Amino acid sequence: MSFVDYLPPGISIDDLIVVVSALSSLSVVLLVWYALAPADRGAKRARMLSEQRKAMKAGIAGPVRRQNKERAASTSFMHDVVNKLQLLKSTHAEKTAIKLLRAGWRDKDALVYYLFFKLLLPFVLGGVAVVATFVFDAYDLDLTRKMAVCVGAVVLGAYLPDLIIKNQTHKRRDKLSKSVPDALDLMVICAEAGLSLDATLSRVSGEMENTDPELAEELSLTSLELGFLPDRRKALSNLGLRTDLSVLRSLTNTLMQSERYGTPLASSLRVMASESRDERIMKAEEKAARLPAMLTVPMIIFIMPPLFVVLIGPAVISTIDALRGI
């Protein structure tokens, strides 16, 4: 059987070549555009923080976004659909807003986009599956398999936004955890130099903006909230809520105790920096300890057969020659 026999009915090899050529051209254009486009992440982050500063001045502070009915009435189609179905008033929307914050999506319309695609994707993917299996009869499946494909497409559409958020949250959490020890060291230096907490967070975020933009963004936002929120404890607790890291929650507790009781901040930060570095070293040692077990299967598959050939091969050849001579 040739490759053409595996194509769905109604699709020829010429159609496949056209589609592959179009996708290849689009990929080349996108790669060239991304390579030549100027990557100014600092300006984008500064613009976003400026917008958040204006929102805080207007009284819109905290991790959960408030909905303005007059503004929502004049927004786009996504806002209209979400507002008519009253999806923003559910408890699931509040939990999702926190998940979006932890994933780094702090845009004012991120929750609306999530709810819209969460509602739309099951119908879109399910409709595509129905058209592909029942209308075009792709791959000539029986009725049970067609129904299974359609149900699977609907389930995938329902859970796909959550999977994307979960994946992005894990990636961002790993980046934040790797940057915390360096940030604590810089905070110790700033605290020993006599800077206030607001100035310390602002200075550390400025120093880490190019190397660790995720943590720099969180510290900069915390510095802004300390200046605008009436309750400084709320601003510090928001940092732990947005990041969901144990070390940053411990940092916020230490900072709140320092704010409340006047305890020396530099010594506490120094202890936390040492503990954070020890924890990172322990994680590295744990990964190194797992390495021999992970390399066992590749070693057996790729190293042992060539080794056997090199060691036993000459003896086997000599034995064959000797048997032929006999």
C-alpha positions as CSV (number, residue, x, y, z in Angstrom):
1,M,0.0,0.0,0.0
2,S,1.2,3.5,-0.9
3,F,0.9,6.7,1.1
4,V,-2.0,7.8,-1.0
5,D,-4.1,4.9,0.3
6,Y,-4.0,6.3,3.8
7,L,-5.5,9.7,2.8
8,P,-9.1,10.4,3.7
9,P,-11.7,10.1,0.9
10,G,-11.9,13.2,-1.3
11,I,-8.4,14.4,-0.5
12,S,-5.8,13.8,-3.2
13,I,-2.0,14.1,-3.0
14,D,-2.2,17.4,-4.8
15,D,-4.4,18.8,-2.1
16,L,-2.1,17.6,0.6
17,I,0.9,19.2,-1.2
18,V,-0.9,22.5,-1.4
19,V,-1.8,22.5,2.3
20,V,1.7,21.5,3.4
21,S,3.2,24.2,1.2
22,A,0.8,26.8,2.6
23,L,1.6,25.8,6.2
24,S,5.4,25.8,5.4
25,S,5.2,29.3,3.9
26,L,3.2,30.6,6.8
27,S,5.7,29.1,9.3
28,V,8.6,30.8,7.4
29,V,6.9,34.1,7.5
30,L,6.1,33.9,11.2
31,L,9.7,32.8,12.0
32,V,11.1,35.7,10.0
33,W,8.7,38.1,11.7
34,Y,9.5,36.9,15.2
35,A,13.3,37.0,14.4
36,L,13.2,40.6,13.1
37,A,10.5,42.1,15.4
38,P,12.1,44.1,18.3
39,A,11.6,42.3,21.6
40,D,11.1,45.1,24.1
41,R,9.6,43.3,27.0
42,G,10.6,46.0,29.5
43,A,8.5,48.6,27.7
44,K,5.5,46.3,27.6
45,R,5.8,45.5,31.3
46,A,6.2,49.2,32.2
47,R,3.1,50.0,30.1
48,M,1.1,47.2,31.9
49,L,2.3,48.4,35.3
50,S,1.3,52.0,34.5
51,E,-2.2,50.8,33.6
52,Q,-2.4,48.9,36.9
53,R,-1.3,52.0,38.7
54,K,-4.1,54.0,37.1
55,A,-6.6,51.3,38.0
56,M,-5.4,51.3,41.6
57,K,-5.8,55.1,41.8
58,A,-9.4,54.6,40.6
59,G,-10.0,52.1,43.4
60,I,-9.9,48.9,41.4
61,A,-7.4,47.0,43.6
62,G,-7.1,43.4,44.6
63,P,-6.8,40.1,42.8
64,V,-10.5,39.8,41.8
65,R,-11.7,41.9,39.0
66,R,-14.9,43.9,39.5
67,Q,-17.4,44.2,36.6
68,N,-18.7,47.6,35.4
69,K,-22.1,47.1,33.8
70,E,-22.0,50.3,31.8
71,R,-18.6,49.5,30.4
72,A,-19.6,45.9,29.7
73,A,-22.6,46.9,27.7
74,S,-20.4,48.7,25.1
75,T,-17.7,46.1,24.8
76,S,-17.1,43.4,22.2
77,F,-19.1,40.3,21.4
78,M,-17.2,38.2,23.9
79,H,-18.2,40.5,26.7
80,D,-21.8,40.5,25.6
81,V,-22.1,36.7,25.5
82,V,-20.4,36.3,28.9
83,N,-22.5,39.1,30.5
84,K,-25.8,37.7,29.1
85,L,-25.1,34.3,30.5
86,Q,-23.9,35.9,33.8
87,L,-20.8,33.8,33.9
88,L,-18.8,36.4,35.8
89,K,-21.1,36.1,38.9
90,S,-20.4,32.5,39.6
91,T,-18.0,31.2,42.2
92,H,-16.1,29.4,39.5
93,A,-15.2,32.8,37.9
94,E,-13.6,34.0,41.2
95,K,-11.5,30.9,41.5
96,T,-10.6,31.2,37.8
97,A,-9.5,34.8,38.2
98,I,-6.9,33.7,40.8
99,K,-5.7,30.9,38.5
100,L,-5.2,33.4,35.7
101,L,-3.2,35.6,38.1
102,R,-1.0,32.7,39.0
103,A,-0.5,31.9,35.3
104,G,0.7,35.5,34.7
105,W,-2.4,36.6,32.7
106,R,-3.3,39.8,34.5
107,D,-5.1,41.5,31.6
108,K,-8.4,43.1,32.6
109,D,-10.3,41.0,30.0
110,A,-8.4,37.7,30.6
111,L,-11.3,36.2,32.6
112,V,-13.8,37.2,29.9
113,Y,-11.7,35.5,27.2
114,Y,-11.3,32.3,29.3
115,L,-15.1,32.1,30.0
116,F,-15.9,32.7,26.4
117,F,-13.5,30.0,25.0
118,K,-14.5,27.7,27.8
119,L,-18.1,27.9,26.5
120,L,-17.3,28.0,22.8
121,L,-14.6,25.3,22.4
122,P,-16.7,22.2,23.1
123,F,-19.2,23.2,20.4
124,V,-16.4,24.1,17.9
125,L,-14.4,21.0,18.4
126,G,-17.5,18.8,18.6
127,G,-18.9,20.4,15.4
128,V,-15.6,19.8,13.6
129,A,-15.5,16.2,14.7
130,V,-19.1,15.6,13.6
131,V,-18.4,17.2,10.2
132,A,-15.2,15.2,9.8
133,T,-16.6,11.8,10.8
134,F,-20.3,11.9,9.7
135,V,-20.2,14.3,6.7
136,F,-16.8,13.6,5.1
137,D,-16.6,10.1,6.6
138,A,-12.9,10.4,7.3
139,Y,-11.0,7.1,7.7
140,D,-14.2,5.1,7.3
141,L,-15.0,4.5,11.0
142,D,-17.9,2.6,12.3
143,L,-20.7,4.3,14.3
144,T,-19.3,3.6,17.7
145,R,-15.9,5.0,16.9
146,K,-17.5,8.1,15.3
147,M,-19.5,8.7,18.5
148,A,-16.3,8.2,20.6
149,V,-14.4,10.7,18.4
150,C,-17.2,13.3,18.8
151,V,-17.5,12.9,22.5
152,G,-13.7,13.0,22.9
153,A,-13.6,16.3,20.9
154,V,-16.2,17.8,23.1
155,V,-14.4,16.7,26.3
156,L,-11.1,18.1,24.9
157,G,-12.7,21.4,24.2
158,A,-14.2,21.6,27.7
159,Y,-10.9,20.9,29.4
160,L,-8.4,22.5,27.0
161,P,-8.5,26.0,28.6
162,D,-7.9,24.5,32.0
163,L,-5.0,22.4,30.8
164,I,-3.4,25.5,29.2
165,I,-3.7,27.5,32.4
166,K,-2.3,24.6,34.5
167,N,0.7,24.2,32.2
168,Q,1.4,27.9,32.1
169,T,1.1,28.1,35.9
170,H,3.6,25.3,36.4
171,K,6.1,26.9,34.1
172,R,5.8,30.3,35.7
173,R,6.0,28.8,39.2
174,D,9.3,27.0,38.3
175,K,10.7,30.3,37.0
176,L,9.7,32.1,40.1
177,S,11.1,29.5,42.4
178,K,14.5,29.6,40.6
179,S,14.6,33.4,41.0
180,V,13.7,33.8,44.6
181,P,17.1,33.2,46.2
182,D,18.7,35.9,44.1
183,A,15.9,38.3,44.9
184,L,16.3,37.6,48.6
185,D,20.0,38.3,48.5
186,L,19.3,41.7,46.8
187,M,16.7,42.5,49.4
188,V,19.2,41.8,52.1
189,I,21.6,44.2,50.6
190,C,18.9,46.9,50.2
191,A,17.6,46.4,53.7
192,E,21.1,46.7,55.2
193,A,21.6,49.8,53.2
194,G,18.6,51.4,55.0
195,L,16.0,51.4,52.2
196,S,12.4,51.1,53.1
197,L,10.3,48.1,52.1
198,D,8.7,49.9,49.2
199,A,12.0,51.2,47.9
200,T,13.6,47.7,48.4
201,L,11.0,46.0,46.3
202,S,11.1,48.6,43.6
203,R,14.9,48.5,43.5
204,V,15.1,44.7,43.4
205,S,12.4,44.5,40.6
206,G,14.4,47.0,38.6
207,E,17.6,45.0,39.0
208,M,16.0,41.7,38.0
209,E,13.9,43.0,35.2
210,N,16.1,41.6,32.4
211,T,17.2,38.4,34.1
212,D,14.0,37.3,35.9
213,P,11.1,39.3,34.4
214,E,8.4,37.2,36.1
215,L,9.6,37.8,39.7
216,A,10.5,41.4,38.9
217,E,6.9,42.0,37.7
218,E,5.5,40.5,40.9
219,L,7.7,42.6,43.2
220,S,7.1,45.7,41.2
221,L,3.3,45.2,41.4
222,T,3.6,44.6,45.2
223,S,5.6,47.8,45.5
224,L,2.8,49.6,43.7
225,E,0.1,48.0,45.9
226,L,2.0,49.0,49.0
227,G,1.8,52.6,47.9
228,F,-1.9,52.6,46.8
229,L,-3.8,50.1,49.0
230,P,-4.9,51.4,52.4
231,D,-4.0,48.0,54.1
232,R,-0.3,47.1,53.6
233,R,-0.9,43.6,54.9
234,K,-3.4,43.1,52.0
235,A,-0.8,44.2,49.5
236,L,1.8,41.7,50.9
237,S,-0.8,38.8,51.1
238,N,-1.6,39.5,47.5
239,L,1.9,38.5,46.5
240,G,1.6,35.1,48.1
241,L,-1.9,34.7,46.5
242,R,-0.7,35.5,43.0
243,T,2.4,33.3,43.1
244,D,1.3,30.4,45.2
245,L,4.8,29.6,46.4
246,S,5.7,28.5,49.9
247,V,8.9,30.5,50.0
248,L,7.1,33.7,48.9
249,R,4.3,33.1,51.4
250,S,7.0,32.8,54.1
251,L,8.5,36.0,52.8
252,T,5.2,37.9,53.0
253,N,4.7,36.6,56.6
254,T,8.1,37.8,57.5
255,L,7.5,41.2,55.9
256,M,4.1,41.5,57.7
257,Q,5.7,40.7,61.0
258,S,8.4,43.3,60.4
259,E,5.8,45.9,59.5
260,R,3.8,45.1,62.6
261,Y,6.4,44.5,65.3
262,G,9.3,46.4,64.0
263,T,11.7,43.4,63.9
264,P,14.9,43.8,62.0
265,L,14.2,42.9,58.4
266,A,17.8,42.3,57.2
267,S,18.5,39.4,59.5
268,S,15.2,37.6,58.7
269,L,15.8,38.0,55.0
270,R,19.3,36.7,55.4
271,V,18.0,33.5,57.0
272,M,15.3,33.1,54.4
273,A,17.9,33.6,51.6
274,S,20.1,30.9,53.1
275,E,17.2,28.5,53.5
276,S,16.0,29.1,49.9
277,R,19.4,28.4,48.5
278,D,19.7,25.2,50.6
279,E,16.3,24.1,49.3
280,R,17.4,24.8,45.7
281,I,20.6,22.7,46.3
282,M,18.5,19.9,47.7
283,K,16.2,19.9,44.7
284,A,19.3,19.8,42.4
285,E,20.7,16.9,44.4
286,E,17.4,15.1,44.2
287,K,17.4,15.4,40.4
288,A,21.0,14.2,40.3
289,A,20.1,11.2,42.5
290,R,17.2,10.2,40.1
291,L,19.5,10.4,37.1
292,P,21.0,6.9,37.3
293,A,17.6,5.3,37.4
294,M,16.4,7.4,34.5
295,L,19.5,6.5,32.4
296,T,19.1,2.7,33.0
297,V,16.6,2.1,30.1
298,P,18.5,4.3,27.5
299,M,21.7,2.6,28.5
300,I,20.3,-0.9,28.0
301,I,18.8,0.1,24.7
302,F,21.6,2.1,23.1
303,I,24.8,1.2,24.9
304,M,24.6,-2.5,25.8
305,P,24.0,-3.9,22.3
306,P,27.0,-2.1,20.7
307,L,29.1,-3.2,23.7
308,F,28.1,-6.8,23.2
309,V,28.9,-6.6,19.5
310,V,32.3,-5.2,20.2
311,L,33.2,-7.7,23.0
312,I,31.5,-10.9,21.7
313,G,31.6,-10.2,18.0
314,P,35.2,-11.3,17.4
315,A,34.7,-14.5,19.4
316,V,31.6,-15.3,17.4
317,I,33.3,-14.7,14.1
318,S,36.3,-16.9,15.1
319,T,34.0,-19.7,16.2
320,I,32.1,-19.5,12.9
321,D,35.4,-19.7,11.0
322,A,36.6,-22.6,13.1
323,L,33.3,-24.5,12.5
324,R,33.6,-23.9,8.7
325,G,37.1,-25.3,8.7
326,I,35.9,-28.4,10.4
